[in-house]
Amino acid sequence: MRNIKWMALFAGLFLTGSSLLAQSPMNEDAPVQMADGLHANGKIYVVVAVVITVVTGVILYLIRLDRKISRLEKEG
């Protein structure tokens, strides 16, 4: 069971990294309008906080779900 978790983690990290490499390079001179606007208004911190909260919630939910499933497998 532990091997499956490690393989899933490795596959997820590998796929995330390979998708990042597939992005086209941006022009250095071109400004990112949405990011600049959010940063100027100070709302970028709200966006970052919401993203971190959502990701943390999903991770905690998955850990809790895995523990429940493991407990059910041991009982049955």
Backbone as a chain_set.jsonl record, in Angstrom:
{"seq": "MRNIKWMALFAGLFLTGSSLLAQSPMNEDAPVQMADGLHANGKIYVVVAVVITVVTGVILYLIRLDRKISRLEKEG", "coords": {"N": [[0.813, -1.188, 0.0], [1.957, 1.212, 0.748], [3.808, 1.541, -1.287], [2.207, 2.107, -3.464], [1.227, 4.608, -2.77], [3.569, 6.136, -2.815], [4.29, 5.855, -5.483], [2.114, 7.111, -6.713], [2.421, 9.702, -5.726], [4.928, 10.36, -6.831], [4.291, 10.157, -9.579], [2.382, 12.185, -9.782], [3.921, 14.473, -9.135], [5.78, 14.326, -11.206], [4.168, 14.629, -13.49], [3.168, 17.179, -13.019], [5.504, 18.691, -13.134], [6.292, 18.2, -15.789], [4.217, 19.391, -17.18], [4.639, 22.02, -16.575], [6.963, 22.529, -17.947], [6.014, 22.523, -20.496], [4.914, 24.941, -21.019], [4.76, 27.923, -22.9], [7.442, 30.221, -23.388], [7.346, 33.468, -21.926], [7.264, 36.799, -23.193], [9.711, 38.943, -22.062], [9.331, 41.672, -21.816], [6.611, 42.079, -21.877], [3.951, 43.021, -19.873], [2.21, 41.396, -17.178], [-0.997, 41.763, -16.977], [-3.227, 41.154, -15.279], [-2.028, 40.152, -12.948], [-0.472, 42.341, -12.211], [-2.463, 44.235, -11.687], [-3.849, 43.036, -9.531], [-1.793, 42.931, -7.692], [-1.202, 45.628, -7.339], [-3.506, 46.55, -6.088], [-3.4, 45.156, -3.765], [-4.746, 42.822, -3.559], [-3.672, 40.452, -4.296], [-2.664, 39.024, -2.217], [-4.925, 38.103, -0.975], [-5.847, 36.335, -2.905], [-3.756, 34.464, -2.916], [-3.971, 33.532, -0.274], [-6.511, 32.327, -0.342], [-6.101, 30.301, -2.238], [-4.133, 28.758, -0.948], [-5.599, 27.972, 1.304], [-7.648, 26.414, 0.133], [-6.166, 24.343, -1.117], [-4.903, 23.224, 1.13], [-7.171, 22.349, 2.525], [-8.152, 20.388, 0.744], [-6.049, 18.539, 0.785], [-6.042, 17.776, 3.505], [-8.596, 16.63, 3.638], [-8.271, 14.442, 1.901], [-6.339, 12.952, 3.283], [-7.758, 12.316, 5.608], [-9.839, 10.816, 4.486], [-8.379, 8.675, 3.437], [-7.483, 7.471, 5.796], [-9.913, 6.645, 6.901], [-10.765, 4.797, 4.974], [-8.695, 2.92, 5.149], [-9.129, 1.998, 7.76], [-11.649, 0.802, 7.432], [-10.958, -1.235, 5.66], [-9.34, -2.814, 7.281], [-11.183, -3.701, 9.184], [-13.016, -5.213, 7.697]], "CA": [[0.0, 0.0, 0.0], [2.83, 2.375, 0.79], [4.428, 1.705, -2.597], [1.237, 2.748, -4.346], [1.193, 6.024, -2.399], [4.787, 6.78, -3.299], [4.231, 5.909, -6.948], [1.134, 8.135, -7.066], [3.051, 10.985, -5.442], [5.956, 10.578, -7.842], [3.629, 10.396, -10.864], [1.78, 13.516, -9.721], [4.976, 15.48, -9.227], [6.362, 14.249, -12.541], [3.235, 15.218, -14.45], [3.119, 18.615, -12.763], [6.735, 19.268, -13.665], [6.323, 18.146, -17.246], [3.271, 20.37, -17.722], [5.25, 23.333, -16.441], [7.941, 22.683, -19.015], [5.31, 22.653, -21.761], [4.419, 26.301, -21.174], [5.569, 28.729, -23.809], [8.116, 31.299, -22.668], [6.723, 34.783, -22.089], [8.11, 37.92, -23.558], [10.151, 39.595, -20.833], [8.854, 43.05, -21.776], [5.15, 42.123, -21.798], [3.478, 42.959, -18.484], [1.078, 40.53, -16.873], [-1.932, 42.796, -16.532], [-4.05, 40.746, -14.145], [-1.178, 40.062, -11.761], [-0.098, 43.701, -11.816], [-3.634, 44.877, -11.092], [-4.099, 42.449, -8.213], [-0.695, 43.306, -6.801], [-1.329, 47.054, -7.045], [-4.618, 46.731, -5.151], [-3.158, 44.365, -2.563], [-5.642, 41.666, -3.558], [-2.926, 39.245, -4.625], [-2.506, 38.281, -0.969], [-6.198, 37.411, -0.762], [-5.856, 35.216, -3.846], [-2.797, 33.47, -2.411], [-4.535, 32.94, 0.942], [-7.617, 31.449, -0.725], [-5.53, 29.123, -2.897], [-3.487, 27.941, 0.087], [-6.663, 27.39, 2.122], [-8.322, 25.365, -0.629], [-5.244, 23.218, -1.287], [-4.756, 22.599, 2.444], [-8.415, 21.638, 2.795], [-8.216, 19.182, -0.091], [-5.052, 17.587, 1.287], [-6.534, 17.231, 4.776], [-9.732, 15.762, 3.329], [-7.76, 13.193, 1.334], [-5.684, 12.2, 4.357], [-8.832, 11.78, 6.459], [-10.53, 9.786, 3.716], [-7.487, 7.521, 3.364], [-7.503, 6.809, 7.104], [-11.201, 5.956, 7.046], [-10.762, 3.634, 4.08], [-7.778, 1.935, 5.736], [-9.802, 1.409, 8.914], [-12.694, -0.088, 6.922], [-10.306, -2.413, 5.085], [-8.874, -3.656, 8.385], [-12.351, -4.3, 9.839], [-13.706, -6.177, 6.836]], "C": [[0.861, 1.258, 0.0], [3.481, 2.626, -0.569], [3.488, 2.409, -3.557], [1.171, 4.24, -4.051], [2.407, 6.758, -2.954], [4.784, 6.887, -4.819], [3.237, 6.97, -7.401], [1.71, 9.525, -6.831], [4.095, 11.324, -6.502], [5.332, 10.9, -9.199], [3.002, 11.782, -10.888], [2.813, 14.617, -9.847], [5.609, 15.496, -10.612], [5.455, 14.915, -13.566], [3.109, 16.722, -14.26], [4.352, 19.288, -13.355], [6.776, 19.267, -15.175], [5.33, 19.124, -17.854], [3.83, 21.78, -17.591], [6.278, 23.576, -17.538], [7.277, 22.903, -20.367], [4.799, 24.072, -21.997], [5.347, 27.083, -22.093], [6.223, 29.868, -23.029], [7.444, 32.641, -22.96], [7.756, 35.794, -22.546], [8.455, 38.671, -22.276], [9.568, 40.999, -20.693], [7.344, 43.15, -21.6], [4.703, 42.027, -20.339], [2.31, 41.992, -18.336], [0.03, 41.427, -16.223], [-2.722, 42.384, -15.295], [-3.217, 40.706, -12.867], [-0.767, 41.449, -11.279], [-1.258, 44.418, -11.141], [-3.928, 44.349, -9.704], [-3.022, 42.858, -7.215], [-0.812, 44.774, -6.4], [-2.428, 47.309, -6.017], [-4.414, 45.983, -3.843], [-4.035, 43.13, -2.485], [-4.913, 40.367, -3.871], [-2.757, 38.379, -3.377], [-3.78, 37.519, -0.623], [-6.267, 36.184, -1.66], [-4.938, 34.106, -3.349], [-3.354, 32.777, -1.169], [-5.665, 31.97, 0.612], [-7.084, 30.173, -1.365], [-4.882, 28.201, -1.867], [-4.532, 27.257, 0.961], [-7.345, 26.236, 1.408], [-7.426, 24.138, -0.773], [-5.047, 22.484, 0.043], [-5.997, 21.795, 2.806], [-8.527, 20.35, 2.01], [-7.243, 18.13, 0.423], [-5.519, 16.959, 2.599], [-7.711, 16.293, 4.558], [-9.255, 14.417, 2.789], [-7.069, 12.335, 2.388], [-6.731, 11.551, 5.254], [-9.57, 10.644, 5.763], [-9.687, 8.516, 3.625], [-7.481, 6.758, 4.689], [-8.803, 6.048, 7.312], [-11.249, 4.697, 6.19], [-9.853, 2.546, 4.634], [-8.423, 1.236, 6.926], [-10.897, 0.442, 8.469], [-12.103, -1.356, 6.32], [-9.831, -3.361, 6.185], [-10.035, -4.364, 9.07], [-12.963, -5.41, 8.996], [-12.756, -7.082, 6.211]], "O": [[0.539, 2.244, -0.662], [3.685, 3.775, -0.963], [3.925, 3.219, -4.375], [1.069, 5.051, -4.972], [2.29, 7.858, -3.494], [5.223, 7.893, -5.377], [3.494, 7.666, -8.383], [1.509, 10.427, -7.644], [4.135, 12.446, -7.008], [5.788, 11.81, -9.892], [3.079, 12.481, -11.899], [2.61, 15.585, -10.579], [5.937, 16.562, -11.134], [5.922, 15.677, -14.413], [2.96, 17.461, -15.233], [4.25, 20.332, -13.999], [7.243, 20.23, -15.783], [5.575, 19.642, -18.944], [3.524, 22.645, -18.412], [6.44, 24.704, -18.003], [7.911, 23.417, -21.289], [4.299, 24.369, -23.082], [6.567, 26.916, -22.058], [5.617, 30.416, -22.108], [7.028, 32.912, -24.086], [8.955, 35.648, -22.309], [7.565, 38.997, -21.491], [9.336, 41.465, -19.578], [6.843, 44.205, -21.21], [5.036, 41.064, -19.648], [1.524, 41.801, -19.264], [0.16, 41.803, -15.058], [-2.871, 43.175, -14.364], [-3.662, 41.177, -11.82], [-0.718, 41.701, -10.075], [-1.07, 45.121, -10.148], [-4.224, 45.124, -8.794], [-3.306, 43.099, -6.042], [-0.55, 45.126, -5.25], [-2.291, 48.19, -5.168], [-5.189, 46.165, -2.904], [-4.066, 42.458, -1.454], [-5.488, 39.288, -3.723], [-2.713, 37.152, -3.466], [-3.727, 36.431, -0.051], [-6.696, 35.115, -1.225], [-5.315, 32.934, -3.363], [-3.222, 31.561, -1.03], [-5.764, 30.905, 1.222], [-7.566, 29.08, -1.065], [-5.07, 26.986, -1.919], [-4.372, 26.091, 1.321], [-7.594, 25.192, 2.011], [-7.882, 23.012, -0.572], [-5.027, 21.253, 0.073], [-5.891, 20.687, 3.332], [-8.95, 19.327, 2.548], [-7.585, 16.949, 0.487], [-5.405, 15.748, 2.783], [-7.813, 15.265, 5.226], [-9.775, 13.371, 3.176], [-7.208, 11.112, 2.377], [-6.61, 10.381, 5.617], [-9.887, 9.63, 6.383], [-10.216, 7.408, 3.724], [-7.473, 5.527, 4.694], [-8.798, 4.935, 7.839], [-11.723, 3.652, 6.637], [-10.206, 1.367, 4.591], [-8.285, 0.023, 7.086], [-11.058, -0.623, 9.064], [-12.681, -2.434, 6.453], [-9.913, -4.58, 6.031], [-9.891, -5.511, 9.496], [-13.382, -6.437, 9.53], [-13.154, -7.964, 5.449]]}, "num_chains": 1, "name": "protein.A"}
